[in-house]
Amino acid sequence: MHTIEILNFLIAIYKYKRYLEIGVYQAGTFNAIVAPEKDGIDPIYDAKYKMTSDEFFKIPGHKPYDLIFVDGAHLHEQVLKDTNNALALLADNGTIVIHDCLPLKEEEQVRKTEWWGEIWNGDVWKAFAILRTRPDLETYVVDSFYGHGIVRKGQQKPISLPLELNWQYYQANRNTMLGVISLSEFFETEMKRSRTNV
């Protein structure tokens, strides 16, 4: 699975030690991650922190994390909240990976509060588009397994967005709006970056 491959690749090339996963579900991804220290958050399934991400981030004294995987509630406002909270806990040269940034069909990005096992990305893509308007971040999306958004503290040229983000705009502007690159480009880009940033 590309999710595990991407996360473990980042851990390996940057020598990341501390990993946090928001939305553990059945722990398939969590258990496959090779970081020395791992914490998981999930209000329903077994996790070290069996609570909502909002509750977790209110706990004082957390040590910084090198890699944070955001895969909890797939509603754009919650993804933005989780990402902003994650940025506050992100170590120097750390990375946030946001899943489900590239829905393939309109019905996969509808907003709902319950998930019953079918493919559902929610409107995560809207959150990532908003993050791309910030000049203090470095962001792009890997075109793999419904899209993995990469977020770091840094610098980027902010994009402009229309007042309404809808499916038609997504279809016409997906790649430029979200900074989409291929999986092979991701590996090449991050290898080059690791040689100058570690």
BELURHU-V802237 format. One record per residue. N is the residue number from 1. RES is the residue in one small letter. NEAR is the number of other C-alpha atoms within 8 Angstrom. D_CENTER is the distance of its C-alpha to the mean C-alpha in Angstrom with 1 decimal. Layout:
# BELURHU-V802237
n=<N & N>
res=<RES & RES>
near=<NEAR & NEAR>
d_center=<D_CENTER & D_CENTER>
This chain:
# BELURHU-V802237
n=<1 & 2 & 3 & 4 & 5 & 6 & 7 & 8 & 9 & 10 & 11 & 12 & 13 & 14 & 15 & 16 & 17 & 18 & 19 & 20 & 21 & 22 & 23 & 24 & 25 & 26 & 27 & 28 & 29 & 30 & 31 & 32 & 33 & 34 & 35 & 36 & 37 & 38 & 39 & 40 & 41 & 42 & 43 & 44 & 45 & 46 & 47 & 48 & 49 & 50 & 51 & 52 & 53 & 54 & 55 & 56 & 57 & 58 & 59 & 60 & 61 & 62 & 63 & 64 & 65 & 66 & 67 & 68 & 69 & 70 & 71 & 72 & 73 & 74 & 75 & 76 & 77 & 78 & 79 & 80 & 81 & 82 & 83 & 84 & 85 & 86 & 87 & 88 & 89 & 90 & 91 & 92 & 93 & 94 & 95 & 96 & 97 & 98 & 99 & 100 & 101 & 102 & 103 & 104 & 105 & 106 & 107 & 108 & 109 & 110 & 111 & 112 & 113 & 114 & 115 & 116 & 117 & 118 & 119 & 120 & 121 & 122 & 123 & 124 & 125 & 126 & 127 & 128 & 129 & 130 & 131 & 132 & 133 & 134 & 135 & 136 & 137 & 138 & 139 & 140 & 141 & 142 & 143 & 144 & 145 & 146 & 147 & 148 & 149 & 150 & 151 & 152 & 153 & 154 & 155 & 156 & 157 & 158 & 159 & 160 & 161 & 162 & 163 & 164 & 165 & 166 & 167 & 168 & 169 & 170 & 171 & 172 & 173 & 174 & 175 & 176 & 177 & 178 & 179 & 180 & 181 & 182 & 183 & 184 & 185 & 186 & 187 & 188 & 189 & 190 & 191 & 192 & 193 & 194 & 195 & 196 & 197 & 198>
res=<m & h & t & i & e & i & l & n & f & l & i & a & i & y & k & y & k & r & y & l & e & i & g & v & y & q & a & g & t & f & n & a & i & v & a & p & e & k & d & g & i & d & p & i & y & d & a & k & y & k & m & t & s & d & e & f & f & k & i & p & g & h & k & p & y & d & l & i & f & v & d & g & a & h & l & h & e & q & v & l & k & d & t & n & n & a & l & a & l & l & a & d & n & g & t & i & v & i & h & d & c & l & p & l & k & e & e & e & q & v & r & k & t & e & w & w & g & e & i & w & n & g & d & v & w & k & a & f & a & i & l & r & t & r & p & d & l & e & t & y & v & v & d & s & f & y & g & h & g & i & v & r & k & g & q & q & k & p & i & s & l & p & l & e & l & n & w & q & y & y & q & a & n & r & n & t & m & l & g & v & i & s & l & s & e & f & f & e & t & e & m & k & r & s & r & t & n & v>
near=<5 & 7 & 9 & 10 & 8 & 8 & 10 & 11 & 8 & 11 & 13 & 8 & 9 & 8 & 7 & 13 & 10 & 12 & 14 & 12 & 14 & 13 & 11 & 17 & 9 & 6 & 7 & 8 & 9 & 9 & 6 & 7 & 9 & 6 & 11 & 6 & 7 & 9 & 10 & 13 & 17 & 17 & 8 & 7 & 9 & 9 & 10 & 7 & 10 & 11 & 10 & 9 & 10 & 7 & 8 & 10 & 8 & 6 & 7 & 5 & 4 & 6 & 5 & 8 & 13 & 14 & 14 & 14 & 12 & 14 & 12 & 9 & 7 & 13 & 11 & 12 & 7 & 9 & 14 & 11 & 8 & 11 & 10 & 8 & 9 & 10 & 10 & 6 & 10 & 14 & 8 & 5 & 8 & 11 & 11 & 16 & 13 & 12 & 12 & 15 & 15 & 10 & 14 & 6 & 6 & 8 & 6 & 11 & 12 & 9 & 8 & 7 & 4 & 4 & 7 & 4 & 4 & 5 & 5 & 10 & 13 & 15 & 13 & 15 & 13 & 9 & 12 & 12 & 11 & 9 & 10 & 15 & 11 & 10 & 11 & 8 & 13 & 13 & 12 & 11 & 13 & 13 & 12 & 9 & 9 & 12 & 13 & 16 & 14 & 13 & 12 & 12 & 9 & 8 & 8 & 11 & 7 & 8 & 7 & 5 & 8 & 5 & 4 & 4 & 9 & 6 & 7 & 6 & 9 & 10 & 7 & 6 & 8 & 11 & 8 & 7 & 10 & 12 & 10 & 11 & 11 & 9 & 9 & 6 & 8 & 10 & 8 & 8 & 8 & 9 & 9 & 8 & 8 & 10 & 7 & 6 & 6 & 5>
d_center=<15.6 & 13.3 & 10.3 & 12.7 & 14.2 & 11.3 & 10.4 & 14.2 & 14.9 & 13.0 & 14.8 & 18.0 & 18.2 & 17.2 & 19.0 & 16.3 & 17.9 & 15.8 & 12.7 & 11.2 & 9.7 & 9.4 & 11.1 & 13.3 & 15.4 & 18.0 & 16.5 & 16.6 & 13.4 & 14.2 & 17.7 & 17.1 & 15.2 & 17.9 & 17.1 & 20.3 & 18.8 & 16.3 & 15.7 & 14.4 & 14.3 & 15.6 & 18.5 & 20.1 & 19.6 & 20.8 & 18.6 & 19.8 & 18.8 & 19.9 & 19.1 & 16.6 & 13.8 & 16.1 & 18.9 & 17.2 & 16.4 & 20.0 & 21.3 & 22.7 & 22.9 & 19.5 & 19.4 & 16.6 & 13.8 & 13.2 & 9.9 & 7.5 & 5.3 & 4.4 & 6.7 & 9.6 & 11.7 & 10.9 & 12.7 & 11.7 & 13.6 & 12.0 & 8.4 & 10.0 & 11.9 & 9.4 & 7.6 & 11.3 & 12.4 & 9.9 & 11.2 & 14.6 & 14.2 & 12.7 & 15.5 & 17.1 & 15.5 & 12.4 & 8.9 & 5.4 & 3.0 & 1.1 & 4.8 & 8.0 & 8.1 & 11.6 & 14.1 & 17.4 & 19.8 & 20.4 & 21.0 & 17.5 & 16.0 & 18.6 & 18.1 & 19.3 & 19.2 & 20.1 & 18.8 & 21.5 & 20.0 & 20.1 & 17.3 & 15.4 & 12.2 & 13.4 & 13.0 & 9.2 & 10.4 & 12.6 & 10.2 & 8.7 & 12.4 & 13.3 & 11.1 & 13.0 & 16.2 & 15.9 & 18.0 & 16.8 & 13.4 & 12.7 & 10.2 & 10.3 & 9.2 & 10.5 & 12.9 & 12.6 & 12.6 & 11.4 & 9.0 & 6.1 & 5.0 & 6.2 & 7.1 & 10.4 & 13.5 & 16.0 & 17.8 & 17.4 & 19.7 & 18.6 & 18.8 & 20.9 & 20.2 & 22.9 & 23.7 & 22.6 & 19.5 & 20.7 & 20.4 & 23.2 & 21.5 & 18.3 & 20.6 & 22.6 & 20.0 & 16.8 & 16.8 & 18.1 & 16.2 & 12.7 & 14.0 & 13.7 & 15.0 & 16.2 & 15.2 & 18.4 & 17.7 & 14.5 & 16.6 & 19.4 & 17.5 & 15.8 & 19.2 & 21.0 & 18.8 & 19.2 & 23.0 & 23.1 & 20.6 & 21.4>
